[in-house]
């Protein structure tokens, strides 16, 4: 994978057919289909997450991104100049609330945590490390249920956010004491928990697909641009259906992970084989990446409104949810 790529000066949408589209994604295990997709596109590593990618999408550094659904929904509802054009996953993302092991001990910040319980709600009022404002690590704390598990609105005053850019900065924030907790994908966090560097306070799994594709509006102004995006989505779909999964015998057959994918993920991203196998038990990639589940978008939009992240009158039109 390559670093962020800046389009040539003066590039217009009319020229999109003559150049490769650049797609931004976080260099983690969810990006494995892109290593197998045979299509004329470039990949830009964006370790800062959805917040970073939205800024690069706005500036034109990238043409498409694979971002967390909640970040894309919030950005679109706040006037973002892009459309959600497809889905990478059908399954939701489980976020671990990572803290220092000492924080759970007597005298620690989270000493009130109850052993064996999901204590994610205790992050309210604490310093939370985030990659970027607008990223999932910033938005998901707002939708963590209250201690009573009842839906409750949270305001900015209930959190203190510390921008720390990426997983390295977030871990440093915990070890150096500049933040009390951070939220990150469960299996990315697990290896640091297993090593004893971090502990898990709790977790949260929002009820919508984890990752969707977003494309900047300029790309979609012409049929040539739209066709280029379709080619990318189709290529990723083919990679999922033939390289990540074994070709399905029938639509009713449970998807089987292709032999060799687990060790490849271990080698590329530094995971233990048992963790990758467990991850595949929880994740389901989309078999048609060009589909957008509008009901999932509505659930996410409603949750972000209830949590106080978005105004009650925030809307997303159907025209912003397709090519």
SVG drawing of the C-alpha trace seen along z (x, -y; Angstrom):
<svg xmlns="http://www.w3.org/2000/svg" viewBox="-36 -24 40 50">
<polyline fill="none" stroke="black" stroke-width="0.4" points="0.0,0.0 1.2,-3.5 1.1,-6.8 -1.5,-9.5 -1.5,-10.6 -2.2,-14.2 -4.0,-14.5 -2.1,-16.4 -2.7,-20.1 -5.5,-21.1 -7.1,-17.7 -10.8,-18.0 -13.7,-15.5 -13.5,-15.2 -10.1,-13.6 -11.1,-11.0 -11.5,-8.3 -7.9,-8.9 -6.4,-8.5 -6.6,-6.0 -8.9,-6.8 -7.3,-6.9 -9.1,-5.2 -8.2,-6.0 -8.4,-3.3 -7.0,-2.5 -4.1,0.1 -5.7,2.8 -7.2,6.2 -10.5,4.9 -8.5,3.6 -7.5,7.2 -9.8,7.2 -7.9,4.3 -4.7,6.4 -6.6,8.8 -8.8,6.4 -7.8,6.2 -8.8,2.7 -7.1,-0.5 -7.1,-2.3 -4.5,-3.4 -4.7,-2.9 -3.7,-5.6 -2.9,-4.6 -4.8,-6.7 -3.9,-5.6 -5.7,-8.6 -9.0,-7.0 -12.3,-8.4 -11.7,-11.9 -8.4,-12.1 -10.0,-10.6 -12.9,-13.0 -10.5,-15.9 -8.5,-14.3 -11.8,-13.6 -12.7,-17.3 -9.3,-18.5 -9.3,-16.1 -6.3,-14.1 -8.4,-11.0 -11.4,-10.2 -13.1,-7.5 -12.7,-6.4 -13.7,-3.4 -14.8,-5.0 -16.7,-4.1 -20.4,-4.5 -21.0,-6.8 -18.3,-9.1 -19.6,-9.2 -23.2,-9.8 -22.2,-12.6 -20.1,-14.2 -22.8,-14.0 -25.5,-15.3 -23.2,-18.3 -22.9,-19.3 -20.1,-17.1 -19.7,-17.2 -19.7,-13.5 -22.1,-10.6 -22.2,-7.2 -21.9,-4.8 -21.4,-1.3 -20.6,1.0 -17.5,3.0 -19.1,4.9 -22.5,6.2 -21.5,6.8 -21.1,4.2 -17.9,3.2 -17.2,3.9 -15.2,1.2 -13.1,2.0 -12.7,-0.7 -9.0,-0.5 -7.5,-1.8 -4.3,-1.3 -4.3,1.9 -3.5,-0.3 -6.7,-2.3 -8.8,0.7 -7.0,1.2 -7.7,-0.4 -7.1,-4.1 -7.3,-4.0 -9.5,-6.2 -11.8,-3.2 -11.6,-1.5 -15.4,-1.4 -15.5,1.0 -17.4,4.2 -15.5,7.3 -17.0,9.2 -19.4,6.4 -19.4,4.1 -18.2,0.9 -18.0,-1.2 -20.3,-3.8 -17.7,-4.8 -15.8,-6.8 -18.3,-9.6 -16.6,-12.5 -13.1,-11.2 -10.4,-12.2 -10.8,-10.2 -8.1,-9.9 -9.3,-10.1 -7.6,-9.8 -9.4,-12.9 -12.6,-14.8 -15.2,-13.3 -13.7,-9.8 -15.4,-6.8 -13.2,-7.1 -14.7,-10.5 -18.4,-9.7 -18.9,-6.3 -18.5,-7.5 -21.7,-9.5 -23.7,-6.4 -22.5,-4.2 -25.6,-3.3 -25.9,-4.8 -25.3,-2.6 -28.9,-1.6 -28.6,-0.6 -31.3,-3.1 -30.7,-5.4 -29.5,-8.8 -28.3,-11.9 -24.7,-12.8 -23.3,-16.3 -19.8,-17.5 -19.6,-18.7 -19.6,-15.0 -16.4,-14.3 -12.9,-15.7 -11.4,-14.6 -7.6,-14.6 -6.6,-14.2 -3.8,-11.7 -3.9,-10.9 -3.5,-7.1 -3.2,-3.9 0.4,-4.7 -0.5,-8.1 -3.6,-6.7 -1.4,-4.0 1.1,-6.7 -1.7,-8.8 -2.6,-6.0 1.0,-5.2 1.9,-8.9 -1.3,-9.7 -2.6,-12.4 -5.8,-10.4 -7.8,-7.9 -9.2,-5.8 -9.7,-5.4 -12.0,-3.4 -10.7,-1.2 -11.6,1.9 -11.6,4.9 -9.1,7.1 -6.7,4.3 -6.6,3.5 -6.4,7.1 -2.7,7.7 -1.9,4.8 -4.3,6.2 -2.6,9.7 0.8,8.1 -0.4,6.4 0.1,2.9 -3.7,2.2 -6.8,3.5 -10.4,3.5 -13.0,1.5 -15.9,2.6 -17.1,2.6 -19.9,1.2 -21.3,2.6 -23.5,0.1 -26.4,1.6 -25.2,0.7 -22.6,2.0 -19.0,1.1 -17.6,-0.3 -19.0,-2.0 -17.6,-3.7 -17.9,-7.4 -17.0,-9.3 -16.4,-13.0 -19.1,-14.8 -16.6,-16.0 -16.0,-12.5 -19.7,-11.8 -20.4,-14.8 -19.9,-12.8 -20.9,-9.4 -17.2,-8.6 -16.5,-9.3 -19.5,-7.2 -18.4,-4.3 -14.9,-4.5 -16.4,-4.2 -18.6,-1.2 -15.4,0.5 -13.7,0.0 -16.7,1.3 -17.1,4.3 -13.4,5.2 -13.6,5.2 -16.7,7.3 -15.0,9.8 -12.0,9.9 -14.2,10.6 -16.1,13.3 -13.2,15.1 -10.1,14.2 -11.3,13.6 -14.0,16.2 -14.2,19.5 -16.6,19.2 -20.1,20.0 -21.8,23.2 -25.2,21.6 -26.6,18.4 -27.6,20.4 -24.1,21.7 -22.2,20.2 -19.2,18.3 -15.9,20.1 -12.7,18.1 -10.3,19.0 -7.2,21.0 -4.2,18.7 -6.1,15.5 -5.6,16.0 -1.8,16.3 -1.7,13.4 -3.5,11.1 -1.2,12.3 1.9,11.5 0.6,8.1 -0.8,6.8 0.9,8.6 -2.0,10.6 -2.1,14.0 -3.8,16.7 -6.3,17.5 -7.3,13.8 -7.8,13.6 -9.9,16.8 -12.0,15.3 -12.4,12.1 -13.7,13.9 -16.4,15.4 -17.6,11.9 -17.2,10.2 -19.1,10.5 -17.9,8.7 -20.4,7.4 -20.7,9.6 -21.9,6.7 -20.0,3.5 -22.3,1.3 -25.3,1.7 -26.1,-0.9 -28.6,0.3 -30.6,-2.9 -32.3,-1.5 -28.9,-1.2 -28.1,-4.8 -31.4,-5.9 -30.6,-3.9 -27.2,-5.5 -28.6,-9.0 -31.3,-8.5 -28.7,-7.3 -26.4,-10.3 -29.4,-12.6 -30.4,-10.9 -26.9,-11.1 -26.7,-14.9 -24.0,-14.6 -26.4,-15.9 -29.3,-18.4 -32.7,-16.8 -33.5,-18.3 -30.3,-16.8 -31.2,-15.0 -29.6,-12.9 -31.3,-12.7 -31.7,-9.4 -29.7,-11.1 -26.7,-11.2 -26.8,-7.4 -26.0,-6.1 -24.1,-6.8"/>
</svg>
